Amino acid sequence: MAVQSWTEILKSSKKTALIHDGKRKIHYLFTDGKEMAEEYDLKTDELIGRKWRHKSTLGAQGQWTVEVGEPVASPVASPDSDVIKENCSNPVFMRKDTKTSFQWRIRNLPYPKDVFSVLVEPSMTSSSCLRSQLPLDSSALSFTHANNTLIVSYKKPKEVLTLEQELLKELKKLKGTAEGDVDCKTQ
């Protein structure tokens, strides 16, 4: 039933689509003023990125927060500037989902796999499972380490897979304009 409520929220949102650079870009505007933007690969239908934006208390547009995909790159400072910036060898955290699992990746971790211990506690939840109000199952969790990257995978529950398939069918029905196809009427 909780999965249905998230489905209904998605269906009731105002959606616009844009096809550009081999990606289907969908913008959602929810009744509470929140916005969500998603990008899907046109060939594989895989989710590339998802970001959220909320209005501030005074109604101004907030910054985009990345949920899935590459984190927003910080501005590059010139070597001559006095700006303090983080070291490029610091760990970088990101979420990248596949068709069958949620994945969290932490780059710049040079330690071997046996150093890490990954587990699910009953109180833990992911944002996607939280929206669907599904409990986490420790048997769906796995992890690996390669190329200085720790990759934690959680197999998507059947309910989430079904929801994603239904949503993708709906998104493909949206008439997506290609960049440059916008109908601008002059007076």
HELIX and SHEET records of a PDB file:
HELIX    1   1 ALA A    2  SER A   12  1                                  11    
HELIX    2   2 LYS A  113  VAL A  115  5                                   3    
HELIX    3   3 SER A  127  SER A  132  1                                   6    
HELIX    4   4 SER A  138  ALA A  140  5                                   3    
HELIX    5   5 LYS A  158  LYS A  173  1                                  16    
SHEET    1   A 6 THR A  65  VAL A  68  0                                        
SHEET    2   A 6 LEU A  47  ARG A  53 -1                                        
SHEET    3   A 6 GLU A  35  ASP A  41 -1                                        
SHEET    4   A 6 LYS A  23  LEU A  29 -1                                        
SHEET    5   A 6 LYS A  14  HIS A  20 -1                                        
SHEET    6   A 6 THR A 177  ALA A 178  1                                        
SHEET    1   B 4 VAL A  92  ARG A  95  0                                        
SHEET    2   B 4 SER A 101  ARG A 107 -1                                        
SHEET    3   B 4 THR A 149  LYS A 155 -1                                        
SHEET    4   B 4 LEU A 141  ALA A 146 -1                                        
END                                                                             
